[in-house]
Every structure is written in C-alpha cells, then in structure tokens.
Amino acid sequence: MKLKIPDDIFERVEEENLKQAQECIEKGMFEEAENIGVLTLIKSGIMTQLNPMGKIIWDNLKTLNTIESIAQKVSKEFDINFEECYRDIECFIQDLIKKGFITYE
Amino acid sequence: MNKSFFLNAPLTINITLSYRCNFNCIHCYSREEDFKNELTFKQLKTVIDILASWKVPFLNIGGGEPLIYPHLFEFVSYATSKGIQCSMNTNGYLLDREVAKKIKQTGFKSIGVSIDSPEEEKHDLFRNKKGSFKKALAALENLYLENVKTTVSMVISKLNFNNFQDLIPILRQYKVAQLFLHNYKCSGLGYKNMEQYDLTPEEWKDFYSRALQLKKITKDIIISFDDPILHLLPEYEDTPLVKGSTCGKLSLNIKSNGDITPCGFMPVILGNIIKDDITKIWKDSPILNILRNPIPQGKCISCGVFENCLGGCKARTYMLTGEFHKPDPHCWKKGGDIE
C-alpha cells in the first residue's frame, strides 16, 4: 500500500540538535546521535520527535511512497542488510501511522 | 527512531499586544499591568521577524482584548505572511459579522471565545459586564457563519464547577471544535478574589473527576485541560506533549512591552524580545532551567506521580508560595501515594 504524509502535519528541523547529532556521527558516537531529536512533528495536539535516522526516512517518504522503496534506498545508501532495514522501517512507519503522522493513500 | 525531546525554540508564543480591555473580569490576571509602555507596531513587526527566523509555528494573541488593538489585523497578516499560524482569545463583545469576515480574510487559524458559565447571569457576573454572555454567543455564531474554527475557554471557579457540563449543548449549536477548561489562576485580580472564587483541593479533585467523565462521553467537542495535577487521577489517560506545566518547555509569553515571561500568569521576567537574544534566554535562562527540572519538595518527594505532574502548575505555586519547587497548592493529595 502507498504511504502518504497528511497535509496538516507541521514539521520543524531542530537545527541545533541536528548539528549536535551530526557532530556525534562524525565522531562515531552513533548511540548518542540516536538519542537526539532532530525533527519535530505536530498534528492536532500530538507531537513526536525523530532522531537523525527517523528524519532520513521521513524525508524519503516525501518522494518514495512504499516501505520497500525506502528500504531499498536506505539500505543501499548506508550499506546495510535490506531485510533488517525493511523490518526497522516498517516498525517505525507503523508507529507513525498509529499516531496519525502517516496515512495510506 | 522517535527520540528524546528537546526543542530549539518554543512551539507557541503567547503575546499581548495591549493590556487595554473593555471588560474588568473578576479573575483577570492583567488588570494591573502597565498600559503605557507598549511596543510600537514597527517593533511588533520586528518581533514577528524574530519569531519567524526562530521557526516558531504558532502565535496566540491574548491580552487585554485583542480586538481593541488598532493594528491587530495588520499584525496578524504580517505574521501569517511569514508562515506563523495565529489564533486569538477574545471576550467576543466586539465580534460582529463584519469583524468575523475580517478574521476569516486575515487568515486566523482559530478564535477562542471566553464563556465562564452556561448561565447568562453568572457569566455576566464573572465577566463584570451585563450582556457579555449574549455577545459571546453572537460572536460564536458570527464566526460559525464565516466558517472560522472556534474554541471556547472556561475558567473554572466556584461559579461554574457544578454545572460546567451544561455548556456542551450550547457549544454544539455553534459547532465549537474545542472546550478548554482552565484551572483558576491566582494572579492579578484572580489572586485578590481567590478566597471567593477558587476551589478547595477537594473540590478540584471532584471537578476533574467529573470533567474527565464528560470528556470520555463527548465525542464531537474536544475537551482540554492545562493542569498537570490531573495526573493524580488514575482515569486521566492523556499523554501531554511534555510532563508538568508546558510553560517554558513548549511555550513562552511576551508582554505588551516586549518582556518575556514563562507564562502570562507568572510575573518573572526573563528578558525582553527587543533588547535581548531570545534564543539565548530559551537555552540558558536559569528560571527556565528550574521550570524544566523541578526538584520535588514536601509531599511531592514520596508521590508516585511526581514524574508526570512535576509538582503541578508552577505559576500557581509561585504566586501562592513564592517558590517554584513547592507542591501545587491545588493538589489534593495528603501524602504517600495516590489516594
């Protein structure tokens, strides 16, 4: 099924946090980077924050609308196992669907 | 991939353009504010520029009565042109059909109208203005006719805590989207009149239990609260955006002279939007640090819900105890775990 970001989602990049996360990644401190919220999403009183990997998936959702196509791109870009990547992205997207930040077309 | 929260800027700025008002409500926090040193319209445009560059998405205009402010619509047009979504709280007295049309054209996201009782007489008494109930309903009707999203704010007090639920059928007539049930704030006239109008902790407990039941059965109007002590009730199922008060975590308040406070009800000045660097204040203010990281005191130390309530409403606590970390005076808990 094709995925869609609803029109009423507000998003804001937390620039300072993003910079901090990028510094952590450059130093190989991946776990620290994982714990930094870099993108804030709001929809009718519900808010969530995504970490750097969450932001990458979210950004890809704007042009790619299936879990498979995003997993293909991300697994290739980061040289990681496709199946594992697919499972993680599926789990992440299901959570955002539950919160109303993503819907099906 | 959903990770720990901290915002580089507030999500909402509450701003007062002027404290001038056509009402003199018995609970008003701002009747004793300075009306003289207001920012000029030019300075207010600078404020918008600052907020836009800081990527603040939501701006709520309070007061004072915003509709008295002569540049209100120009101000909102300018903010909207910069991508900021605006809302406003009004008593509705001046909101006729023409004003509703203008509101629609200007691009307000929503309008909040204050109604403090389902009974005309009590609302007019609380608002200290005869005819204000009818005018508030007329405002809702005018906004409905112009297809503007509306919310209603009700300040809970001795006057309405027993029949607040009777407001729901009235709001349905005007397709009101959301009802905010605000806790009584002990600031300004609210402080002076608290003996007469504020509820006792036990009454707050009883009110919130009934309000949560109403919320559960009301599907067409969202019922919202702004009181962290709700976490004391096991039936409270909401997951607020942040724990404890939202002031200084999700939002800041700007007074009509540009002074920045954590919220409108807390007279603690953090700086001035024109003179100081607001990003630095947001990041480094010792007061905001205290509000974001409260230390439990007294009965909060052993309370099982402190981690969610964080000591309750900090404005109320500060106004009534002079300190931030003391337990919220509205808290009904006697000690130990939740009763």
Interface residues (C-beta under 8 A of the other chain):
Chain A: F10 R12 V13 E14 E15 E16 N17 E34 N35 I36 G37 T40 I42 G45 I46 M47 T48 Q49 L50 N51 M53 G54 I57 D88 F92 D95
Chain B: M1 N2 K3 S4 F5 F6 L7 N8 A9 L11 K55 P57 I222 S224 L241
